[in-house]
């Protein structure tokens, strides 16, 4: 397969959240693969502490470190400071002043939790990411064992996230499928899944957001988010696309990019939307 020209990645995690190495290790790995640009997007602080989100008291250090790397590697590679911000509800999302006031280059809006009840604590969240056994317990205990109910809730909260705004990129748009595909009765071709997903995509197009094709589980599970089968729908709605590895280890900074770029081109995409020189630009797919 032809090597992609000037690769980039704008969804990555380092040891400021649940990444497994220091930020500079990812920069070095990206440079070794001739990256044009690299963006850090640590998991945002939340109203409650988790094992994978950044603590609020580390935010100043995070900003200083990524800006230090920007300066150190200036002329070799563009480095950008981002944040992956969870949508929890109307009181905690990327549009809030606590996130908007940060000196960031971009923000990713994502869902990892579905709020089950108040107050906003980890115990009151339904985690859609993580181990399948925990996901299955949530479906059984909180959704009556009905995969359709949790899927409906997922897209309802996803729509609320897009309406609230405050970000540039929609992160892993159909992540419910990661564990959902293992649960009895899950069927992304059924109307109960397909119709709300199509409505979600139409809203993203209307608001003008970028969608990433997230390749975090490309090697391990053969999955991307959104799934390859939905790319024609994204192309139909003229949604700007980028390819991100959502890496947590330096070795995976470019994982799956070439394969997905080839698939995007087959689908009809000719460009990806990326930061270049500090502005969003459409970059040709080689």
Secondary structure as GFF3:
##gff-version 3
##sequence-region A 1 286
A	DSSP	beta_strand	8	9	.	.	.	ID=ss1
A	DSSP	alpha_helix	23	32	.	.	.	ID=ss2
A	DSSP	beta_strand	37	43	.	.	.	ID=ss3
A	DSSP	three_ten_helix	56	58	.	.	.	ID=ss4
A	DSSP	alpha_helix	59	72	.	.	.	ID=ss5
A	DSSP	beta_strand	78	86	.	.	.	ID=ss6
A	DSSP	alpha_helix	97	100	.	.	.	ID=ss7
A	DSSP	beta_strand	106	110	.	.	.	ID=ss8
A	DSSP	beta_strand	113	115	.	.	.	ID=ss9
A	DSSP	three_ten_helix	122	124	.	.	.	ID=ss10
A	DSSP	beta_strand	125	127	.	.	.	ID=ss11
A	DSSP	alpha_helix	132	142	.	.	.	ID=ss12
A	DSSP	alpha_helix	147	164	.	.	.	ID=ss13
A	DSSP	beta_strand	169	170	.	.	.	ID=ss14
A	DSSP	alpha_helix	176	180	.	.	.	ID=ss15
A	DSSP	alpha_helix	191	207	.	.	.	ID=ss16
A	DSSP	beta_strand	210	214	.	.	.	ID=ss17
A	DSSP	alpha_helix	218	221	.	.	.	ID=ss18
A	DSSP	three_ten_helix	228	230	.	.	.	ID=ss19
A	DSSP	alpha_helix	231	236	.	.	.	ID=ss20
A	DSSP	beta_strand	241	244	.	.	.	ID=ss21
A	DSSP	three_ten_helix	250	252	.	.	.	ID=ss22
A	DSSP	alpha_helix	257	267	.	.	.	ID=ss23
A	DSSP	beta_strand	271	276	.	.	.	ID=ss24
A	DSSP	beta_strand	279	284	.	.	.	ID=ss25
###
